[in-house]
Amino acid sequence: MNIQGIDQLLSQMQATAAVAAGGSAQATEGGTDFSAMLKSSIDQVNSAQRESSDMAKNFELGNTDASLQEVMVSLQKANVSFQAMVQVRNKLVSAYQDVMNMSV
């Protein structure tokens, strides 16, 4: 998961919060589509998991020049990116529940 995507997600969430708090709608103009950015992040995590899984399979079969260290690092990167995505999902669900519990 790249840092730029997280920064974009954070800025999108801040712009949405500003609009919800009665701020101007201009804060959201020029930004990227939230759903497209979220899908892109999920696709990146999925890609990292596939690559690490393929690398591990190839290492087990002896079909690669990758060392054990490279395979383990790849697996850990995939795990960390997945855990980060789970935490983002948890925060989004929590924010959604907070919004749904607000009285109008």
HELIX and SHEET records of a PDB file:
HELIX    1   1 ILE A    3  ALA A   20  1                                  18    
HELIX    2   2 ALA A   25  THR A   28  5                                   4    
HELIX    3   3 PHE A   34  LEU A   61  1                                  28    
HELIX    4   4 LEU A   68  MET A  100  1                                  33    
END                                                                             
